[in-house]
Amino acid sequence: MFNQYIQVTRSSMPNFEEYIEEIRELWGSHWLTNMGVKHQRLEEELIKYLEVPNAALFTNGHLALECAIAAMNLAGEVITTPFTFISTTHAIVRNGLTPVFCDIDPKTYTIDVNKLESLITEKTSAIVPVHVYGNVCDVNAIEEIAKKYNLKVIYDAAHAFGATVNGRGIATYGDASMFSFHATKVFNTIEGGAITYNDSKLTKVLNELKNFGITGQESVEYIAGNAKMNEFQAAMGICNLRHVDEEIQKRKVVVDRYNERLSGVNGIKLSKTREGIKSNYAYYPVVFDGYKLSRDEVTELLKSENIYARKYFYPLTNEFECYKNKFDCGQTPIAKYISDRVLTLPLYADLSLEDVDTICDIILR
Ligand SMILES: *Cc1c(COP(=O)(O)O)cnc(C)c1O
């Protein structure tokens, strides 16, 4: 029995002095939010790191996604996947749009591009795919379909910070990508998020959407909420960004060990990334399908040893109370199948290989 708990994740933090140094000047300026110096600096650094033309920071990833969708002036239906965090579906619905759920690919758990086209109607205005677990979607196929039908593409890239496709940054695909900088993500600003986007004409509207729709000192041209990132969040981001490559490298070591221990085991299915993808090792999903223990039994067994894995994503978003009378998870059978069997194992940069071995020993015992 572990004396300590092992949680599914643990937030990355810079050392204390580094953060204190970063926020020191705020005691001189008394400028704590509303696009101050830290905010500007983090935005510039993220543009460089993610190799994108534009980025806008937000107080969290969810509001970033809501604002990105709002900025595109969409109507009607949006094709998306139910195999995601509830935020993705909420962001579509809270914009007054109708989600249309597409099933997922059984290997990568991302949206199945072979089923996408059959869901397009004259009401479809956009696609919101999700780079689940940092597994990158089939971005080229999605781009082709979007071009053919003149649809906007907004990626939920909450899991995919730092991932690349054949050396090209993940954020350069589609019209926009949302990143979450929540404490549990690979890169965090405590709470936080960003939209990266190609068309610089969106800058003005994204900045207004996160600031009540204020368009000038004495003008408010439309109705919007408040989603600004503050200086303390941005300072945390500036510090964490200095170490993120090292953190991703440490995650890789943990993932390699899990793969070594769990690959080739009958009834245990590991997640596959597409050719040419550099992963950020955000999550370690395992599908128990025909294993001697069910997913729920493995979860309980680990819990009895103070190890907390997570049934992520379970239930599907189209199964939750707020959506289940409107949607039918039977229409996305592969997503349903994976969701009933998947477990994400503990994974963070400082997880020791001894702990990984203990977790695998318990599962394989
Ligand atoms: C974390 C997450 C979000 C929401 O981001 P927050 O920063 O927590 O608001 C949205 N979608 C997915 C897939 C996520 O994992």
The ligand as an SDF file (V2000), in Angstrom:
LIG
                    3D

 15 15  0  0  0  0  0  0  0  0999 V2000
   -9.3080   21.0720  -20.4780 C   0  0  0  0  0  0  0  0  0  0  0  0
  -10.1480   20.9800  -21.6920 C   0  0  0  0  0  0  0  0  0  0  0  0
  -10.9990   22.0060  -22.1080 C   0  0  0  0  0  0  0  0  0  0  0  0
  -11.3080   23.2240  -21.2810 C   0  0  0  0  0  0  0  0  0  0  0  0
  -10.2090   23.9650  -20.9240 O   0  0  0  0  0  0  0  0  0  0  0  0
  -10.2070   24.8050  -19.5520 P   0  0  0  0  0  0  0  0  0  0  0  0
   -8.9260   25.5520  -19.6310 O   0  0  0  0  0  0  0  0  0  0  0  0
  -10.2660   23.8370  -18.4310 O   0  0  0  0  0  0  0  0  0  0  0  0
  -11.3790   25.7100  -19.5850 O   0  0  0  0  0  0  0  0  0  0  0  0
  -11.6800   21.8420  -23.3130 C   0  0  0  0  0  0  0  0  0  0  0  0
  -11.5490   20.7500  -24.0560 N   0  0  0  0  0  0  0  0  0  0  0  0
  -10.7560   19.7250  -23.6890 C   0  0  0  0  0  0  0  0  0  0  0  0
  -10.6330   18.5220  -24.5750 C   0  0  0  0  0  0  0  0  0  0  0  0
  -10.0510   19.7960  -22.4780 C   0  0  0  0  0  0  0  0  0  0  0  0
   -9.3230   18.7520  -22.0820 O   0  0  0  0  0  0  0  0  0  0  0  0
  1  2  1  0
  2  3  1  0
  2 14  2  0
  3  4  1  0
  3 10  2  0
  4  5  1  0
  5  6  1  0
  6  7  2  0
  6  8  1  0
  6  9  1  0
 10 11  1  0
 11 12  2  0
 12 13  1  0
 12 14  1  0
 14 15  1  0
M  END
$$$$
